Amino acid sequence: MEDRGLFQLGMDLSAGTTQTEEHVLASVAHETTEKKDHFIRKNGKVYAGTHLIIEVIGGEGLNDEERIRQAFLDSIRACGATLLHIHTHKFTPQGVSGVAVLAESHISVHTWPEAGYGAFDVFMCGEADPWKAVPILKEAFKARDVRVTEILRGEGIVE
């Protein structure tokens, strides 16, 4: 992934210069005409990426920010994704929310440690395989059960 397409709050992250809206739109238009659409073509389907809704049930350590960060890192590595940024926040008296921003999309979580419950989203595009995060999250939190719902994002948008 090229850095020139990344921007935040009007800043070009690769050069540190302010981008105008026209510059961003021109960059996107240029990429659209020169590159493939980056959609996944697999098993006769075309879609943008795989989004897993993962529910950790009967888990432990769901109030531990460092444990959550490590589970994110282990999942990212196993899935073959590229980390851009991780941010977590611990609530008082309990609970953690966090997100790992990836070149391929994101992993996010919100926990209810008092109930042993963690609500994870793992959305990945390209070659990254979000299903590889499921056993890592189950083990990281010693979950009694894990429920997974798969959504193929953008299915039917591109032929």
N, C-alpha and C positions, 0 to 999 in steps of 0.2 A: 504494500500500500504506500502510495506516495504521500509525503507530508504536505505537499502543496494544497491538497484537498481538505486538510484539517484546519478548522478555524474555531476560535472561541471568543465570544464577546468582541467580534470584529477584528481579531488579531490573527495574522498568518503565523502559525506556530513555528514554521521552519525559518522564517526570516525575521519575525518579531515586528513586522510592520502592520499598520492598520490597513485592512482591506475595505474597499468600497463594495456596496451591494453589486454593482455592475461587474467588478472584478470576480466576485464569487460566482455570479451567474455565468459569466464568460468561461470560467474555469470548469464549471459543471457541464456546460454545453460542449466544450472542447473534449472533455472526457467521454461524454455520451457518444460523440461522433467517432472517436478514435478507438474506444474500447468496447469489449463485449458487455452485455448487460449484467454480468456477474451472477445471474440466477443459477440455481442448482438444477441439473437435469439428471434425475435418478428414478429408476423403476417406472418409467413412462410418465413421470410427473415433472413439472417445472415450477419452482418456488424459490423465494428469496432466502429462506433459512428455516432451521428447525428450532422451535421454541418449546422448551420443556417446562411445565409447571410441576415442580417437585415439592411434595409435602413430606417433611421429616416428622415422624410421629413416635412419641415415646423416646425422644432424644435427650442427651445430656450435653452439658457444656455450651448450651445455646445462649448463655449470658456472657460468654468469654470472647471478647473482640479478637484477641490474638488467634484463638482457635478457629474462628470464622475466617479471618484473613488467610490463615494457613490452608484451610479447606478450599478457599477460592484459588490460591496459588497452585495447590495440588491438582485441582480440577482443570485449571487453565493449561497446565503442563500436559496432563493426560489427554485432554481434548485436542491438543495441537493448536491452541489459540494464541493470540498475541496480546499481552497486557499493555494497556496504555496508562491506567490509573486505578487505584483502589481508594475508596473512602468508606469508613465505618463510623457509626455514632452509637454510643451506649446510653440508654435511657436510665433514669432514676425512677423507681427503684430497680427496674430490670427491663431487659429487652435490648436487642441490637438491630439496627438497620444498616445495610451496607450495599455498596455497588462496586463491581469491578467493570470498568469500561474497557472493552476489547476492540481491537481493529475489526474483529468479526461480529461485534455487537456488545453483549453484556451478560453478567451474572449479577443477580440482586437477591437480597434476603431481608426478611423482617421476622424476628423471633418472639415467641411467648414462652420464655424459659419455665415459668410457673406451670405451664401445661405440657412441657416437653415437646413443643411444636415449633417448627421452622418452615416458613413459606419461601421457597427458593424459585427464582426464574433463571433459566439458562437458555439464552437465545444466541445462536451462532449461525453464521453464514459461511459460504465457501467450503473449504476442505475440513474445517474443524468439526469434530464429532461430539455434540453435547451429551449423548448417551453415556460417554465415558465418565461423566461427572457423577452419575447416579450411585455407583458402588463406593465412590470416594466419599460422598456426602453421608451415605449410610454408615460407613465405618467411622468417619471423623466424629460423628455425634452418637455413635453406638445406638442407632435408631432401632426400635422394636419393629417398625414398619416404614416403608417408603411408598408413596403413591405418586405415579407419574402420569401426566396428561401431555400428549404431543400435539402441537399445532404446526402445520406447515404454513409459515407466513408467506403471503404474497402468491399463494397458489392460484393459478388461473389468470394472473395479471399479464404474464408474458407467455407467448406460445412457443 
